Amino acid sequence: MQMKFYSKFDKYSALFWFGMISFLLLIMYLMLTDNTNEFVSQVISFGIVLPIILLFAWVISSTYYEVKSDQNEFKYRSGPIRGKISIKDIKKVKLNTRVWSGLKLGLSFKKGMTLYYNKYDEIYITPKQSDDLCRMLKELNSEIKIIS
């Protein structure tokens, strides 16, 4: 059995991402309408700004987490970043957290959850159904500590 959990996307994160993409589109527009150096403007617009916009769109549209009970693994994906963690390696799950550094695969600015695995590794995620995800992880590995 496998279950997919999508990242939370609240109004603050929507405002942030919309603002970032709008700002980059404005830069692109201003550079393309500037007649001083068309070639440089086109190179910067289509070679730098447009790929950044496409990367943001990719991250927004493809951030999710997946539990595969038949393979006993937790998979994550956010744009070009993807990976998997063996559920037996997860030591604890800390709920209602925020992190300022490390691997943060969540779109929401509200509190999410941190998975601690192996000896020193951690990953921050913001699933919409965090209770269901915790319950499923606990069913597959009863040794996981859930910390509120």
N, C-alpha and C positions, 0 to 999 in steps of 0.2 A: 504494500500500500504506500502511496505517496500523497503528500499534501503540500500545496503551494500557498505561501503566505506573502502577500504584497505589502510594501512599505506604506506607512501612514503618509498622507500628503495633506497637511492642514493648511489653513488660510495664510499663515505666516510664511510657510515654505513656498506656497504658490506665489505669493507676492514677491518673495526673494527671487525665485527662478524667473518669473515673468519680468521683473525689473532687470535682472542680469541679461536676459536675452534681448529685451527692448533696448538696453544701453548699447549692447554690441551691434544690434541692427542700426541704431542711430549712428554709431561710429562708422559702420560700413556705408551707410547712405551718404554721410558727410564726406567721406573719402572719395566715393564714386562721383559725387556731384562737384567736387573741387577740380577745377580745370588746370591747376598749376603743373602737376606731374601725373598724368593719367596712368602711365605704366606702373609707377611705384604704388599708386593708390589701388590699382587693380590687383597687384601682387599681394599687397598687405590685406586687402579686403577678402580676396578669394583664397589666398594661401595661408592666412593666419586667423582672421576673424571668423570666417565661415566655418572652418573646421572646429573651432571652439564652440560655436552655436550648435553644430551638429553633435558634438560630444555631449553638451548639456542635454539636448533633446534625447539622445540615446540613454543617458543615465536616468532621466525622468521616466522614460517609457519602459525601462527594462529592469528596474530594481525589484527583486523578489528573493525570497528564501524558500527552500524546499526541504522537507523531511522525507527521506526514502527509507521506510522501515525494512524493506526487503534487503537493502544493502547496508542498513544501519549507519546512514550518513546524513549529515546536514550540509546542504549545498546553498551557496549564496551567489548572487549575480547583481552587478550594478554597472551597466555599460560594459567597458572593457575589463572590469575587475570581476573575477569569478574564482571560485574555489570550493573546496569541500573539506569538512571536518568529520572525522569518525565520531559518532555519538558516544562511543565508549570512552573517548578521550576527554569529553566535556566533564569538568569537575564541579562547576557551579554556574548558576545563572543569577545575576543581580538585576532586579527589576527597578524601574523608576530612576534610572541613572542618566547622566549626561557625561560625555567625555569631550576633552578639548584636544586630545592627540591620539594617535593610533589609527587603526583601520576602522573607519566610520562609514557603514553602508546603510545609512538611513536618510530619507528625504525630509523627514519632519524635524522641526526644532524643539518639539516637545520631548518629554522624557521617554527614553526607550529602555532597552535591556542590553546588558553586557554578558556575553558568553565567555567563560574562562575555560581554556582547554590546554592540554599538554601541561608543561610545567609553568611557563611564563607567558603564554599567548592569550590574547583576548580579541574579541571582535564586538563592535557596537552595532546593534540593529534596531529598527523601529517597525516591527510588524503590526498590522492592524489588529490581528487577533492574538495578542501576546499570551493570554491565558490558555488558549488552545495549543499554541506552540509549546509552552511550558509543560502542559499536561502530556502532550505527545512525547516530548523529550524524556520526561520522567518515566513514562511507560516503557520506553526503550532502554533507559539506563536508570535504574532505581537509586543509584549512588549519587546522582546529581543533587546538589544542595540548591534549593530555591531561596534566595534572600530578597525580602521585600524592601 
